[in-house]
Amino acid sequence: MSQPERKPLQLASPYSWHAPPLPTTFTVPGHTFTTSPDRIWYRKPWAVEAAFSLASFMAPGLYDMFGSCRIHLSEPSASQGDSNTMAAETPTVTFNHVREAVKALRFSHPAIACRLAFTREVLSPHPSDPTGLPTPEDARLIYEIPKCEADVDKWLDEIVFNRVDLLDIAKGDVDKAFELLKRELGEAKAQIGLPKVLFNVHWIPFPAGTGQGGMLLCCCPHVVFDALAVFRSLNEIVGNIAQIAGSRSPSKEFSWGEELARLAGPAVDYGVVPWSAGAGKEEEVMVTKMRETFTGIPEPYGLAVPRPDAAPSTTGYFLRQLSPETVKGLVQNARKNGCTFYGIAFAAMALASLRVNPPKRNDPGHVTEKELATFVHCSPLDLRPRNLDVKRVSEGDVMSALGYNVLVARDLGRFLKGEEDIWALARETRAQLDDQRQYMDRVGSWAHELFVGGLEMMMGTLGARAARGENPDQTPFMSSIGVIDKYLSPSHPIPGSNELADNADSRWKLTISNPTLTVRSPYSPYLSYTVGVHSFTWYGTSYLGFSFPEAYMGTVEEQERLAGISLEDKNARGTVLEWVDEFVGILERVAAGESRP
């Protein structure tokens, strides 16, 4: 994907990049600037950027995304089938190659090197309002232009890690080492205090004698990244490693300062409809929907929270896959019934919650049995395809280009008695999505209020529940990324020493497999959701990652033990694992054409 050249200093909105110097009222916690103030660009965080900037005060690292893949060296196909063809010299993949690849990524996408600055007032030991969250005015995203390669080397030391230590602990088992890495990064203590960096990379090499390659993981906060930017970053790192592995001089110096032309601004700056001051119909409608969502959090049902008063520990994960045949069946049956893939997944999420732990039927506040449950959800929306101007920004730019739909599924008691099937709920979901599409072109006028106001309202609602000793919200959260084929390539060729003589069949390749996307969620359900679901489809297969706080929901081992007795013991119902199996089971039954999945 080509990179459009653009000038960062285009004041398209109040959130655009500003030229140096950074006002002296701002500083980055725990960071010593290596450059002078006249080399530091800055801007206000917008919408999702602002919400996660502020959330870092209460829950550091909440929902940081972990994008990962396995990469291995593939032999040239020509050398496999033709004994007369001399195979090229076997390339190597080293940790130094990974460092150099990340450096090249920064030159292409400098946003990965941004940091969060806050006012000295909110960072002081005695802020004026110690009980409240900072405001968006208290935060700035900053980018320091390096003076020299040494500055970049210091940054690489901060963010790129060779995790051979975990390989030693795992006795050479790279998969076990990778599980140890995810568990370590998912811990609450993995991010203590405000972040100094907004991107880091972890590398676990294959053991000696088992081939060239390893496991690559990128930790990407929502302040800078959305899921597509995570996969784009993974892909470019692997592509850069391939280029470096084929070069005789892997270390390259860049003309630092030139990358500023590629420093992506906030998504609002590239809207099809330019930002304008003043509220309009869109803001009124969407913010009203947001308020309805967070004031209408339903009475608890669905996922059980066995230990709501625990202390945060680490994040648990379950991974599932849907085969290409299952994905094809889902898409075909969705079209037959006037629905979308996302509509089915949303309906499955709500129905799985009803089935694993139904709401109580004796609540006097409900007029009819049908009104036993309401499911409310803020659904992430990628703004790139429809709402951003492709002439000014590339689909592959590293940014957090998220808007949100607000979905409400009402009267879910009708599904408990089998009065209606999943298609009714999926069609109702599509109708809401279609209705809200008209507001997305002017997302700049309402998204900031929705994200920041929604964060404050959700914290307030769940905090009040905690104060009253009530159970937290027990419904899950889902983000469906869609098809990522153009963001993550299956392989990257390694250039040969003689570009005129070699061809695609005679090249070594770095092959990508086992992509995953999970999030960091060790915190209380009073601060976040019980389980986050992230799904994407890559070359026909759909990958599902489920992330949950183990301290409150039970460890993976505890849930696997409870799964064997949940049918006999109602007190064992509602585990994350049971919900995962029901959710995936509904999707598989829909794909198979069952009328009542």
N, C-alpha and C positions, 0 to 999 in steps of 0.2 A: 504494500500500500504506500502510495507516494505521500511525502510530507509537504503540505503547503507551507510556503514561507510566509511569515506574518510578523508584524512588529508588536511586541508586547505592550508598548505604551500606546494603547488605543482605549481611551476612557469611554467604553461602551456602556458602563454601568457603575454603580458605586463599589462594585466588587472587582473592578479591573486592576491590573498591576499598576503600581505607582513607581516612578523613578526614585532612586536613592536621594537622600539618606533615610534610613529607617528612623522614625522618631525615637528620641532617647527614653521615652516613657515605656518602651517595649523591650523585653529581653527574652531569650530562650532559656528555660530552666535547665541548669546543669551544663550549659554549653558555653564555651569560650570562643568568641568570634575570631577566625583566622584572617579575616579581611577587614579593610577599613569600611566605615559606614557608607562611603560613596560607591560601594560595590554590592549593596544589599537592596534588592527589590522587594516590594511588599504589597499585600492586598488584604482586604477583608475576606474571610471565608463566607461562602454562600450556601444556603440551604443545607443539604446533607453534610457539607464540609463544616458548617457552623455547628450543627447539632452534635456531631461527633467530637468536635473541638471542645465543646462545653461538657459533654458526657465524660470526657477524660478526667475531669475533676472528681467525679463520683465513682467511676468504674474504669480505671485506666486500661486501655487496650480492648475495651468491649467491642466485640464483633470484628476485630482485626481478621482479615481474610488470609487463609493459608492456601495458596495455590501451589500444587506440586506435580511432578512427573518423574518417571524413570527415563533416563537416556542411556543408550548403549551404542557402541560402535558396530556398524553393520558392514560386512565384507562386500567388496564390489561384486555385482552379479556376474560380470564378464569373467572374472577369475574363477567363479564357481563352476561355470558351464563350459569353459574353453581352456583346456590344459595348455594350449599354445600361447595363451595370454598371460603375460607376466603381471602379477598383482603389484599394485603400487605399495610403497613402503608403508607399513602399518603406522597410522598416526597414534598419538597419545593424547589423553585428556587429563589435565592436571588441575590442581586447585588454582595455580597461577593463571591458567586459561580462564577459569571462572571469574577471577578478579578482573582480568582485562576485559572480559565480556560485559561485566557490570559497568565498568568505566565507559565502554563504548555505548552502552544503553543510556547512561547519563548524558552523553553528548547528543544523542538523538532525542531523548525525552528528559530534559533537565528537571521536570517536575518531580521526579523520583527523589531528588536531593533537597526538596523543600523541608522546612522545619516550621514548628508552631511557636510563635512568640506570644507572650501575654503581657499585660501591663504590670508594672512593678507593684501596683496597689493590690491587685487580686492575688499576687504571689507572696505578699507580705504576711508575716505571722499573724497579724491582727487586721484583716481587711475590714472595711467599713460595714460590710454585711456578711459576717462569717457563716450565716445559716443559708444563704442563697447561692444559686449558681451564678457565675460570671455572665455577662451579656456578650453578644457577638461583637460589640464595640471593644471588648477587652482582649480580643484575639486578632492575630494577623498571621497569614502564611507568608513566609519569607524565602527568598532564594539568594544565596551568596555566590557571586561569580568568583571562581578560584583565580588566584594570582598566578599559580604555577602548578605543575604536576604534583609537587609535594603536598599541596593542599588537598588534591584529589586522593592521593595515597592515604592521608589521614582519615578522610571520609570513608574510604574503602575499609580501613582498619576498624571503623565503627560498625560497619553494616554487613560485611561479608565474612562468613565463618566456615572453617573447615572442621567438620564434626567427626573426625576420625576417632575422637575419644569415645563416642557412642558406639562406633564399630568395635572398639576393643571391649566395651562392656557387654556387647551382644555376641562376643566371641566369633566375629566375622559374619554374622547373619545380618545382611543389609536391610532386610525387611523388618527384623526386630529392632535394629538401630533406628529405623525411620519411625516406628511406633514410639520408641523412647523419645525421639525428637518432638513429635507432635504432642506427646503428653507433657513434656517439659515446657514447650511454648504455650500450651493451653492453661498452665497454672496461673493462679491469681498473682503469685509472687514473681512471675516472669516479667511483669510490668508494674513496678512500684513507682508511683509518682507520675508526673507528666512526661510525655515522650520527648527524647532529645532528637530522634530521627523518625522518619515516617516511611521507612522501607528497610528491610534487611533480607539477606539471602543466606541460606544454609546449604552446605554441600556435604553429602556422605558418599565417598568414593566406593566403588566395588573393591572387595579385597584383592590383594595381589594374586595373580594367576587365574582370575575369573573373568577376565575381559576388561576392556576400557569402558568407562562410564560411571554412573552413580545415580543417586537420588538428589533432585534439586527441589528446594522449597523456598518460596518467596512469601514473606510476611508483609501484608499490604493493608494499612489502615484505610478506612473509608474517607478520611480527610482528604486523601489524594487520589485514591483508586476506587473504581467500581469493578465488578467481576470481569468485564471484558478487558479492562486495562490490566488486570492481573494476568490473564491468559496472553495478552499481547506482550507483556514484559517477559513472561516465561519463554515465549516463542523466540523473542529477539535475543535473549541471553543464550539459548541453545544455538540459534543461528550464528551469533557472534563467536561462540566457542568453536563451531565448525570452521568458520573463516580463520580463526587464530590457529587452530590445529593444523591447517594446511599452509600456514605461513612459516617461513624460516626465521622471521623476526617477530615473535608474537607481541612484543611490547610496542605500543604506538602512542605517540604524543599528539595531543589535540590542541587546537587553537582556542583555548578557553576564553569565553566572552562571545564567540560566534553562536554558541548554543542558545543564547538569549532569544534569538529569532524563532526558536522552536519551543519556548516556554509557554505551555498551554495556560490560558486563562480559565475562569469559571465557565461552566456550560452556558450560563445566562448570557455571556458575551457573544455567543455564536448562534443565538436563536433565530429561527426563520422570521419571527416577529421581534424586532429590536426591543430592548428593555425600555420602559418608560415609567416615569413617576406616577404615583396615584393608583388607588385601588379601582378595580373594575369588576364586572360581573363575575369574571373567572375567580378572582380572589374571594369574593363573597361566597360563591358556591362551594369552592373546594375547602376553604377554611371552615365553613359551616359543617361540611361533611367530616372534616377532621375532628371538630369538637364533638360531633355526634359519636364518632368512633371511640374517643377516649373517655367520654362520659357514659358510654353505653357498654363498657366492658361487662360481659355477662357474668352471672353467678357461676362459680366454678363447676366445671365438668370436664371430662376428657382425661388429660394426663394427670396422674396423681403426683402430688408433691409430698413425699413421705417425711421429709425433714425440712420444713420451711424456715426453721430458726438456726440452721447450720451455719458454719463459717465457710466462706468460699475456699475451694481447693483447686480442682483442675477441670478440664473440659473432657467429656467423653464423646466418642464418635462411633457411629455405625455407617457403613458404606454399602450401597446396593447398586445393582445395574439392571437396566431393562434392555433386553436383546433387540437387535434391529427389527426382528419380526414383531416383537411386542410393540415397539415404537410405531411401526407401520400400521399395525392394527388399531392403536390408539388414534392416530391421525385420521385414518379412514373412517372409523366409527364416529369420531367427532364431527367430521364433515357431513356424514349422513344425517346427523342429528342437529345440524345447525350450530355446532359448538366449536370451541378451540381446544388445543392441547392444554393451555393454561386453565381454561374453564373446568375441564375434567379434573385436573390436579387440585384446583381449589375446592371443588365439590368433594373429592376424595379426602382431602385434609379435614374438612368439616365433618363428614360422615364417619371417618375413622375415629374422631374425637367422641362422637356420640356413642359409638358402638363399644369402645373399650371401657368406658366409664360413664354411663348415661347420667343426665341430670336427675335430681330428685323429682318425683311426680306429685308431691304433696305441698308444693310451695303455694301458699294462699295468694301470693302476689300475681299469679298468672291466671288470666281469665279462662283460658282453655288449655287442654293438654298440648295442643299444637304449639302454643307459645312458650313451651318449656325452655327453649334455648335459642339464643341469637349468637351468630358468629361474626365478629367484626375484624377487619384486617386492612392494614395499609400495605398495598402491593407495590413493590419497586417497579419502575418503568424505565427502560433505556430510552433516552431522548434522542440518541444518535440518528436512527433511521428516518424519522418523520419530522423531528422538531428542531434539528440543528442544520445550519447552512453548510453544506458540504464544500462550498467554495472557500470557506474560511477556516474549516477545521476538518481533520481526517477522522474517519470512523475509528482508526486505530490509535488515536492520541491517548496518552495517559492522562486521564482526568476522572472525576466522579460525576458522570453525566446522568444523574438519576433524578427522575420525577417520581411521583407517586399517584396511584389510583387508590381510592378509598372504597372498599367493598364491604357490604353488609348482607349477610344471609340470615333471613328472619324465619320465625315459626318452624324451626327445625324438628319440632315434635312430630310433624307429619311424616317424616322419614323413619321415625322409630316404629310406627305402626304399618309402614309399607304402603302408605296411601299414594306416594309419588316415588319416582325412581331418580337416579343420579342425574339423568338428562334434564329434568326440570330445574335442578339447582345449577347445573352447568349453563343452561340457557339464560337463567336469571343473571348469572355472573357475566356472561358475554354482553347482555343488555346494559349492565352497568358500565362495563369497559367501553362499549361503543358510545354511550352517552357522555362519558367523561373525556373522550378523545377530542371533543371540540374545544376543551379548555387547555390542551397541552401546548399549543403553539405560543400561548402567552404564559408559559410556565414561570417565566421570570417575574411576573407580577404577583404570584401567590406562593411559590414553592418555599421561599425563605421563611415566610410566616408559618406555613404548614409544618415544616421540619422543626423549627425552633419552638414554636408554640406547642406543637404536638409532643415534643420531648418534655417540656415543662408540665404539660397536662398529664401525660402518662406517668411521670414521676410522682405528681401530686396525687393522682387517683390510686396508684398502687401503694404509695407511701401511706395514704389514709387507711387502706386495707391493713397494712402491716401494723399501724398504730392501734387499730381496733381488734387485732388478733385474728383477722379473717384470712382465709386462704388466698394466695395470689392468683392472678390470671393463669389458667391452666391450658390455654389454647396455644398451638404452635404458630410459628412464623415461616413463610415460604418465599423464596426468591427464585424465579424461573428465568434462567439466563438465555435459554433458547439454543440455537445451533451456533457452535463456535468454530466451525471448520476454517473460516477465513482468518481466524485469530490464532489458531494453534495448528501448525503444520505437522504431518505425521513423521517427516524426516527433513534433514538439512544436509545437502551434499558438502563434502569437504573438498575444496579445490585442490587439484593436483599441481605438481611442480611445472608441468608442461601443459598449459591451458589449451594450446593449439592441437595437441595430440590426444588429450583425454576426452571422454564423453560421459554421459550420465551413467552408463553401465559400468564404466571402469573406475568410478569414484567410490571411495569410502563414504559412508553416511553416518550421521548421528540420528538415530531413530528414537522417537518419543513414544512412550506407552504409559498406561496406568495414570492418566491425569485425575487429580482430585481437587475438590474445592470444599473446604470446611471453614468454620469461624471459631474464634476464641470466645468462649462463653462460660467462664467459671463462676459467674456472679448469681446472686439471689434472684429468683423469679419475681421478687418485688421490684427489681431494677430492670429486668429484661424478660425475654420469653423462656418458656420451659424447654423448647427445642427449636432450633433453626434448621430449615430444610433448604438446601441449595442444589438445584438441578440444572444440568446442561446436557446437550446432545453433541456428540463428537463422532463423526463418520458413522452415523447410524445408530450407535449405542447411546442410551441415556444413562447418565451417571448421577446418583443421588447421594449427597452427603448430609448426615444428620448430626448436629452438634448440640450438646446439652451439659448443664452444670452437674457434675457427679455428686457433689456434696449434698445437694438438695433432692436430686432425682434418683440417686443410687448409682453405684459404679456399674460398669459394663458387666463385671462378674456377678454382682448381685442381681442384675436384671435377667441375665441368662439363667440364673438359678430360679428366680421367681416365674420365669416363662413356663417352667414345667408344672407349676402348681396353680397358675392363675385361673384355670377353668374350674377348679374345685374350691378355691379360696377367694371370695369376693374382695377380701382385703388386699389381695395381691394384684388386683386389676389396675389397669391404667399406667403400666410402666412404659417408658419410652420404647423399649424393644417391642412390646405388644402393639403399641401404636404404629411403629415402623412397619411391622409385619402386616397389619391390617391395611395401612395406607398403600403399601406396595401391592398387596393382594387385590385391593379394589382396582388399581390400575391394570393389573394383569387380567383380571376378569372382564374389565371393560374391553381390553384389547381382543380378548377371545370371543367377544360378542354376546356375553351374558346380558340378559334383559334386566336383571336385578342384582347387580354386582355388590 
